[in-house]
Amino acid sequence: MNTIFNNNDVGHDTNGSRSLRLLAIKTYIQALVDWALAAYDAWIAALGNSTVEMGESEEAYSNMQEADKTTFNYYLKCKGLLMDIYGTSDKTLKIYGIKGQFPQARKDKLRAVQNLLDANKILTKDANPNVLPVEFIGRLEGYLSASNNAFSKFVLKEKPEALAAVDTQNNLKIADTKQLRILYSWTQMTWSPYEPFLIQLGFAPATPKASGGQPDIPLNLSPQWQYPRLTWSWDICENATSYQLAISENSDDWEELYFGAETSFSFDPPTGKRYYKIRARNANGFSEWSTILEFEPSDVPE
């Protein structure tokens, strides 16, 4: 394969070679470096904001429940008083809407409270002497207003803001996950999965199996694309008798792409990005899965 670099003796680069090396770093690494420098602060900010917004949403919901409890308990006291006053007058009780059981649904409970207030206005206008005292009605109106205000604050403000903050955090997590996979793939081009230095980059080194007898993880899984065929190849694993190559459209749901003893596999890939991983097998079982790699075929030549 032709390359613009003839060797890795960077101490003896020509000016042209040094320029090309640094351009390669700028082109392929700069975006990853920029992300790495900003990722922590962005994540902490998003996490903090979602935590605050969820806390405010939970507090608003709790306040709404407390306001409703106060409103409905006072309504039941008013209802009990009216039942004592009009116990023999079905007509009046119907006007107040207080015959039967108190509803279960919140909106029906609020409607019952409002019906009582409306009925009291009608009977007051008709100069009915047995209406509830103005002080009681005023207090019930205040409680109902507090319930409605608490509901509006929760539903129209705090809950949407919390959902938006959590959505922002989840989207950032998805984007960071992609960058972390790219970074881990870069490390595997230089180190083995067992390299202790992986901890310095936030990754866990693989732990070799002590005595299970299973093969190691296949190393250097890599794609070669030559339209219309995609070839995946990997290193031979000592004591492995076969390999299982898996493919996924979303990196969550996997299906077997290849199972056999060869250390390469060629096929016509589907269009769009796909995810791939591999593991080795022998009579004692499977190895762990390799690092997940992603690949998207380039445009079909005309």
C-alpha positions as CSV (number, residue, x, y, z in Angstrom):
1,M,0.0,0.0,0.0
2,N,1.4,3.4,-1.0
3,T,2.0,5.9,1.9
4,I,3.3,9.4,2.2
5,F,5.5,8.4,5.1
6,N,8.6,6.3,4.4
7,N,9.6,5.7,8.1
8,N,8.9,6.7,11.7
9,D,12.3,8.3,12.3
10,V,10.6,11.6,13.2
11,G,13.9,13.0,14.4
12,H,15.2,13.1,10.9
13,D,12.1,14.3,9.1
14,T,12.5,16.6,6.2
15,N,10.6,19.9,6.4
16,G,8.0,18.4,4.0
17,S,7.6,15.2,5.9
18,R,7.2,17.1,9.2
19,S,4.5,19.3,7.7
20,L,2.6,16.2,6.4
21,R,2.9,14.5,9.8
22,L,1.5,17.5,11.7
23,L,-1.2,18.0,9.1
24,A,-2.3,14.4,9.6
25,I,-2.4,14.9,13.4
26,K,-4.4,18.1,12.9
27,T,-6.8,16.4,10.5
28,Y,-7.5,13.2,12.4
29,I,-6.8,13.9,16.0
30,Q,-7.7,17.5,16.6
31,A,-11.5,16.9,16.7
32,L,-11.0,14.2,19.3
33,V,-8.7,16.4,21.4
34,D,-11.1,19.3,21.2
35,W,-13.9,17.0,22.4
36,A,-11.7,15.5,25.2
37,L,-10.8,19.0,26.5
38,A,-14.4,20.2,26.7
39,A,-16.3,16.9,27.4
40,Y,-16.0,16.8,31.2
41,D,-17.2,20.4,31.8
42,A,-20.0,20.0,29.3
43,W,-21.1,16.7,30.9
44,I,-21.0,18.1,34.5
45,A,-23.0,21.2,33.4
46,A,-25.6,19.1,31.7
47,L,-25.8,16.6,34.6
48,G,-26.0,19.5,37.1
49,N,-28.7,21.2,35.1
50,S,-30.8,18.1,34.7
51,T,-30.4,17.4,38.5
52,V,-31.6,20.9,39.4
53,E,-34.5,20.8,36.9
54,M,-35.6,17.3,38.1
55,G,-35.4,18.5,41.7
56,E,-37.5,21.6,40.9
57,S,-40.0,19.4,39.0
58,E,-40.3,17.0,41.9
59,E,-40.8,19.9,44.3
60,A,-43.5,21.4,42.1
61,Y,-45.3,18.1,41.9
62,S,-45.1,17.7,45.7
63,N,-46.4,21.2,46.1
64,M,-49.3,20.4,43.8
65,Q,-50.2,17.3,45.7
66,E,-50.1,19.2,49.0
67,A,-52.2,22.0,47.6
68,D,-54.7,19.5,46.3
69,K,-54.8,17.7,49.6
70,T,-55.7,20.9,51.4
71,T,-58.3,21.9,48.8
72,F,-60.1,18.5,48.8
73,N,-60.0,18.1,52.5
74,Y,-61.6,21.5,53.0
75,Y,-64.2,20.7,50.3
76,L,-65.2,17.6,52.2
77,K,-65.6,19.6,55.3
78,C,-67.9,22.1,53.4
79,K,-69.8,19.1,51.9
80,G,-70.3,17.6,55.3
81,L,-71.6,20.9,56.6
82,L,-74.0,21.3,53.7
83,M,-75.3,17.7,54.2
84,D,-76.1,18.7,57.8
85,I,-77.9,21.8,56.6
86,Y,-79.8,20.3,53.6
87,G,-79.9,16.7,54.6
88,T,-83.6,16.4,53.6
89,S,-83.5,18.6,50.4
90,D,-82.4,16.5,47.5
91,K,-83.0,19.4,45.2
92,T,-80.5,21.7,47.0
93,L,-77.9,18.9,47.3
94,K,-78.2,18.3,43.6
95,I,-77.6,22.0,42.9
96,Y,-74.4,21.8,45.0
97,G,-73.5,18.5,43.2
98,I,-72.6,16.9,46.5
99,K,-74.8,13.8,46.3
100,G,-72.9,10.5,46.0
101,Q,-69.2,9.7,46.6
102,F,-66.3,12.0,46.1
103,P,-64.7,11.2,42.7
104,Q,-61.3,9.6,42.3
105,A,-59.8,11.4,39.3
106,R,-58.2,14.8,40.0
107,K,-60.0,16.7,37.3
108,D,-63.4,15.3,38.6
109,K,-62.5,16.4,42.1
110,L,-61.7,19.9,40.9
111,R,-64.9,20.0,39.0
112,A,-66.8,19.0,42.2
113,V,-65.2,21.8,44.1
114,Q,-66.0,24.3,41.4
115,N,-69.6,23.1,41.2
116,L,-70.0,23.7,44.9
117,L,-68.7,27.2,44.6
118,D,-70.9,28.0,41.6
119,A,-74.0,26.6,43.3
120,N,-73.3,28.7,46.4
121,K,-73.3,31.8,44.2
122,I,-76.6,30.9,42.7
123,L,-78.2,30.2,46.1
124,T,-76.7,33.4,47.5
125,K,-78.2,35.4,44.6
126,D,-81.6,33.7,45.4
127,A,-81.2,35.0,49.0
128,N,-81.2,31.4,50.4
129,P,-80.5,31.9,54.1
130,N,-78.7,28.6,54.5
131,V,-75.7,29.1,52.2
132,L,-72.2,28.6,53.5
133,P,-70.6,31.6,55.3
134,V,-68.6,34.0,53.0
135,E,-65.5,33.2,55.0
136,F,-65.8,29.5,54.3
137,I,-66.4,30.1,50.6
138,G,-63.5,32.5,50.3
139,R,-61.2,30.0,51.9
140,L,-62.3,27.2,49.5
141,E,-61.8,29.6,46.6
142,G,-58.3,30.4,47.8
143,Y,-57.4,26.7,48.2
144,L,-58.8,25.9,44.7
145,S,-56.8,28.8,43.2
146,A,-53.6,27.5,44.9
147,S,-54.3,24.0,43.4
148,N,-54.7,25.4,39.9
149,N,-51.6,27.5,40.2
150,A,-49.5,24.6,41.5
151,F,-50.8,22.4,38.7
152,S,-49.9,25.1,36.1
153,K,-46.4,25.6,37.5
154,F,-45.7,21.8,37.4
155,V,-47.3,21.0,34.0
156,L,-46.5,24.2,32.0
157,K,-43.1,25.1,33.5
158,E,-41.1,22.7,35.7
159,K,-42.0,19.4,34.1
160,P,-41.2,20.5,30.5
161,E,-38.0,22.2,31.7
162,A,-36.9,19.0,33.5
163,L,-37.7,16.8,30.5
164,A,-35.7,19.2,28.2
165,A,-32.7,19.1,30.5
166,V,-32.8,15.3,30.8
167,D,-33.1,15.1,27.0
168,T,-30.1,17.3,26.6
169,Q,-28.1,15.2,29.0
170,N,-29.1,12.0,27.2
171,N,-28.2,13.4,23.8
172,L,-24.8,14.5,25.1
173,K,-24.3,11.0,26.6
174,I,-24.9,9.5,23.2
175,A,-22.5,11.8,21.5
176,D,-19.8,11.3,24.1
177,T,-20.3,7.5,23.9
178,K,-19.4,7.7,20.2
179,Q,-16.3,9.7,21.0
180,L,-15.3,7.3,23.8
181,R,-15.6,4.4,21.4
182,I,-13.4,6.2,18.9
183,L,-10.8,6.9,21.6
184,Y,-10.8,3.3,22.8
185,S,-10.4,2.1,19.2
186,W,-7.4,4.4,18.9
187,T,-5.8,2.9,22.1
188,Q,-6.2,-0.6,20.7
189,M,-4.2,0.4,17.6
190,T,-1.3,0.9,20.0
191,W,-1.9,-1.1,23.2
192,S,-3.4,-4.5,24.0
193,P,-6.7,-4.7,25.9
194,Y,-4.6,-5.6,29.0
195,E,-2.5,-2.4,29.0
196,P,-2.6,-0.8,32.6
197,F,-2.3,2.7,31.1
198,L,-5.8,2.4,29.9
199,I,-6.9,3.5,33.4
200,Q,-5.4,6.9,32.7
201,L,-7.8,7.4,29.9
202,G,-10.8,6.2,31.8
203,F,-10.9,2.7,30.5
204,A,-10.7,-0.6,32.3
205,P,-7.9,-3.0,31.2
206,A,-9.0,-6.4,30.4
207,T,-8.3,-9.1,33.0
208,P,-6.8,-12.3,31.6
209,K,-8.7,-15.4,32.6
210,A,-6.8,-17.3,35.3
211,S,-7.6,-20.9,34.5
212,G,-10.8,-21.2,32.5
213,G,-9.0,-22.3,29.4
214,Q,-10.9,-20.0,27.1
215,P,-9.0,-18.2,24.3
216,D,-8.0,-14.6,24.5
217,I,-9.9,-11.8,22.8
218,P,-9.0,-11.6,19.1
219,L,-6.8,-8.6,18.5
220,N,-6.5,-6.1,15.6
221,L,-10.0,-6.5,14.1
222,S,-9.9,-4.3,11.1
223,P,-11.9,-3.7,7.9
224,Q,-10.7,-3.5,4.3
225,W,-13.2,-2.0,1.8
226,Q,-13.0,-2.7,-1.9
227,Y,-16.4,-2.2,-3.5
228,P,-18.6,-4.1,-3.3
229,R,-16.8,-6.4,-0.7
230,L,-16.0,-5.6,2.9
231,T,-13.4,-7.9,4.5
232,W,-12.9,-8.1,8.2
233,S,-9.6,-9.7,9.4
234,W,-8.1,-10.3,12.8
235,D,-5.1,-11.9,14.5
236,I,-4.9,-15.6,15.3
237,C,-5.7,-16.4,18.9
238,E,-3.7,-19.2,20.5
239,N,-5.8,-22.2,21.4
240,A,-8.8,-20.8,19.5
241,T,-10.6,-23.3,17.3
242,S,-13.2,-20.8,15.8
243,Y,-14.3,-17.2,15.7
244,Q,-17.7,-15.5,15.9
245,L,-18.1,-12.2,14.2
246,A,-21.3,-10.2,15.1
247,I,-23.0,-7.3,13.4
248,S,-25.5,-4.7,14.8
249,E,-27.4,-1.8,13.4
250,N,-27.5,0.1,16.7
251,S,-24.8,-1.5,18.9
252,D,-27.4,-3.0,21.2
253,D,-29.1,-5.8,19.2
254,W,-26.6,-8.2,17.7
255,E,-26.7,-11.1,15.2
256,E,-24.1,-13.5,14.0
257,L,-22.4,-12.6,10.8
258,Y,-19.7,-15.3,10.6
259,F,-18.7,-18.4,12.6
260,G,-15.7,-20.4,11.6
261,A,-12.0,-21.1,11.8
262,E,-10.7,-18.5,9.4
263,T,-9.2,-15.2,10.5
264,S,-11.0,-13.2,7.8
265,F,-14.5,-12.9,6.4
266,S,-15.7,-11.1,3.3
267,F,-19.2,-10.1,2.4
268,D,-21.4,-7.5,0.7
269,P,-22.3,-5.1,3.5
270,P,-25.6,-3.4,3.9
271,T,-25.8,0.3,3.2
272,G,-25.4,2.7,6.2
273,K,-23.3,2.5,9.4
274,R,-23.1,-0.9,11.2
275,Y,-21.2,-2.0,14.3
276,Y,-19.0,-5.1,14.5
277,K,-17.3,-7.2,17.2
278,I,-15.6,-10.6,17.4
279,R,-14.8,-13.2,20.0
280,A,-12.8,-16.5,19.9
281,R,-13.9,-20.0,20.9
282,N,-12.5,-23.3,21.9
283,A,-13.7,-26.4,23.8
284,N,-13.7,-24.4,27.1
285,G,-15.9,-21.7,25.9
286,F,-15.8,-18.2,24.4
287,S,-13.5,-15.3,25.0
288,E,-14.8,-11.9,25.9
289,W,-16.0,-9.7,23.0
290,S,-13.6,-7.4,21.3
291,T,-13.9,-3.7,21.2
292,I,-16.9,-2.6,19.1
293,L,-15.9,-1.0,15.8
294,E,-18.2,0.9,13.4
295,F,-18.0,0.9,9.6
296,E,-20.0,2.6,6.9
297,P,-19.3,1.7,3.2
298,S,-18.2,4.6,1.0
299,D,-20.2,5.8,-1.9
300,V,-20.7,3.3,-4.7
301,P,-18.6,4.2,-7.7
302,E,-20.4,5.2,-10.8
